Amino acid sequence: MSKHIAIVGKGGTGKTTFSALTIRYLMEKNRGSILAVDADPNANLNEALGMEVTTTISQLIEETKDPKALPVGMSKETFIQYRLQQSLVETKKVDLLVMGGPQGPGCYCYPNDLLRKYMERLEQGYDYLVIDNEAGMEHISRRTIQDVDRLFIISDASVRGVRTAGRLAELVRTLKIKVNEKYLVVTKGTPEIMEELQPAILETGVPLIGWVPYDEQVLKFDAAGKPLFDLPADSPAVKGVYEILEKVRL
């Protein structure tokens, strides 16, 4: 079974940057095959990785509502499985699935059950499953994606952000998700700010595994539409994420 690494946090905290650099770290360390899953409705992990996506899982599931979309002689289950396989973006280094935005009205129990079974089979071919989650962790709570080995809760360098991270940790507990280890990561920090944040960090009850420095290169890459995956090795963000990951047994 693949090792599940989940990254969760509110938008703007640097969650996708951390996800992309985690994938890069695993590749550079030759840790094995990787399936990346973008489970954030505001999907942009593909841009951070420099990959092109044409179809999302939500779009495919929406198709199941239209009887005309089903080819003649093909069962609904076969059609869904076929389209799910088509949605997988494959490269030599990492494969990517994008879940997409919220689904429309109606019951999706059947296609979601198929999606769950598809994910269980698919991940068996990979050593790592890296999941960029939205704050509500919808796909984990619905068990589309199963238990988590390492959960990184991302916060920006503010008291409000750290307290939000603490509430996300509480959400994990209430959902009764099996998480082997969970960590708090603060982004866009400085030594002075991190000292000021210590009381709020302690209140979360989540161990701080490290913090990522503010990095103007990330802003420049974003502004130019360049993949964050291609940040230079001396980038403060790259060095900060790598130092964190060295502390964790991935």
N, C-alpha and C positions, 0 to 999 in steps of 0.2 A: 504494500500500500504506500502511496506517495505521502510525503511529509507536508502537512498543511501549514502555510504561513499566511496569516490574515493581517491586513493593515486597515485600521478603522479610524475615522475622525471626521470632523465637520469640514465643509468646503473651505479652501483657503489656508489650511493648516500645513500644507506641504505633504499631504498623504500620498498623492500620486507620485511626487518626486521621490519619496522614500520607497514606494513600491518599485518604481523603475530602477532605482539604484540597487535595491535588493536583488532584483533579477540580474542586473549587471554583475554584482558581486558573486552570485552563484555561478554565473558563466565564467568569469575570470578565474575562479577557484576550481573550475572543472568539477563541480559537485554533482553533475548529472543532468538529465533532461528536465525541462521546465514547461509547465502549462501555466500561463498567466490568465487570470480571469478578472475582467473589469466588471464588478458588480455595482458600480456607482451609476445612477441614472444620468448624471452629468458626465458621461463617459469621455475620458481623454487620455487614458493610459496608452492607447495606441499611438497617440501623438507624441507622448513622452518617450515611447520606444521606437518611434520612427516607422510604424507599421500602418498599412492602409486597411481599413475595415469597410466592407460594403453592406453587411447584413448583421443585425443584432438578434439575439434570442427572442426579445420581446416582439420584434417585427414578425418573426417566424411563427410564434405562438398566436399572434393576432390573425395570421393567415388561416388558422384552423377554424375560424368563425365563418369563413366563406366556403360553402360547399363546392363552388365552381373552381376553387384553387386545387382541389384534389384530382389528380390525373385519373383517367378512366382505368379501371382494373387494379388500382393501387389502394390498399387499406390505409385508413387514417394513421394508424400506428407506424406503418412503413414509411408513409409520406413525411411524418414528423421526424422520424429518425434520419431519413435521407436529408431533410433540410437542415437538421441540426449539424450533421457532418459537414454540410456545405458552408456553414457559418464559421467553421474553424479556420483561422488564418495560420498557415503553417510556414515556418522558415527553418533554416538549418539550425538555428540556435535556440529559438523559443517559439512556442505556439500560443495563440491568443484566442479567447472567447470573450465576446462582449455581450453582457446581459441586456443592456438597453434600459429605456425608461419605463415608468409604471404602465401596467396593463390597463386596458379599458374595462368597462362594465361587463359583467357576465362571469360564469364559472369557468375557471381554468384548472380545476383539480386534475382532470385527465392529462392535458399536456404537461402540467407541472410534475405530475408523477412520472411521466415519460422522461422529462428533463432530468429528474433526480436519478433515475435508473441509467440514463445516458452518461451523466457525470460520473457515476460510480464505475461504469465500465471504462470510460475514457481515461480517468486518472490513473488506472492501473498501468498504463503505458508510460508513466512519468515518474521521476524521482521526487519532484517538487511541484506543489500546487501553490502558487502565489496569488492571493486574492486581494484586490483593491476594492474595499467595501464602502458603501454609503453609511452614514451615521446610524441609520436604523437597522443595519445588518439584516435586511429582508431575506436574502437568499440563504443566510446561515440559519435564521430563526425558522424558516420554512423547511429546513433540512435539505434544500436543493444542494447545498454544499455541507458536507458532514463535519465532524468534530475538528477542532483546531489544535495544532501542536504548539505554535507560537503566535500569540496575539500581540501586536504592537498598536497601542492607542496613541494617536498623534495629537499634540496640542501645539498651538503657537505660543510665543513667549509672553503670555498675559495671564493674570489671575483668573479672568473670566474663562479663557481658553482651558486652563488647567482644571477649573471646576467643572467645565463641560466634559472634559476627559474623565473625570471622576464619575459623572453621571452615566457616561457610556459604559464604564466598568460595572456600575450597578445594574445597567440594562443587561449586560452579559450574565450577571448572576440571576436576575429574575427570569431570563429566558432559559436558564438551566442548560446553557451550551457547555459541552465538555471542552475545556481549555486546559491544556497541560501547563502552560506557562504564559503569563501576560506581563507586559512591560509598558511603562509610560515613556514616550519620547517627546521632548520639547524641541521645536524648530525655531529658526530665526532668532537664536539666543545670543547673549553676550555673558561674560562672567559676572558682571554686575547685576544684570537682570535675573540670572539664575539664582544668585544669592537672595534676591528679594522674593523670588517665587517659592523658596523652600517651605514656608509654612503651608501654602496652598497645596504644594506637591505632597506633603505629609498627610494632609487631610484626605487625599484621594484613596489612600490605602493601597496604591499600586506602586510597585518599585520603579524608580527612575533608572532606566538602563543607560541613559546618556542624553546628550542634547546636540543639535545640529546648528552650527553657526549661521548667522545671516550671510547670504552669499549673493552679491550683485550679479554674478555670472548667471545664476538661475533666472533672474529678472531679464537679463539681456537675451538669453536663449528663448525665453517665453515670448518676448517682444518680437523676436525675429522668426518665430515659428520653428525653431530648431529643436530636434529631439533632446530632451534632458539626458537621455542615455549616452549622448556624445559629449557630455561635460568633460573638460580636461581632468586628468588624474590629480592635479594639484588644487582643484576646486575645493573650497572649504566644505561645501555640502557633500561632495563625494567622500572626502576624508572623514567627515563627521559620521556619515552613515556607515562607512566601512569599519570605523572604530567601534561603533555600537554592535555591528554584526559579528565582529571578532569576539565579543564577550558572550555571544549566544551560540550554543551548539546547534548549528543548522545541518 
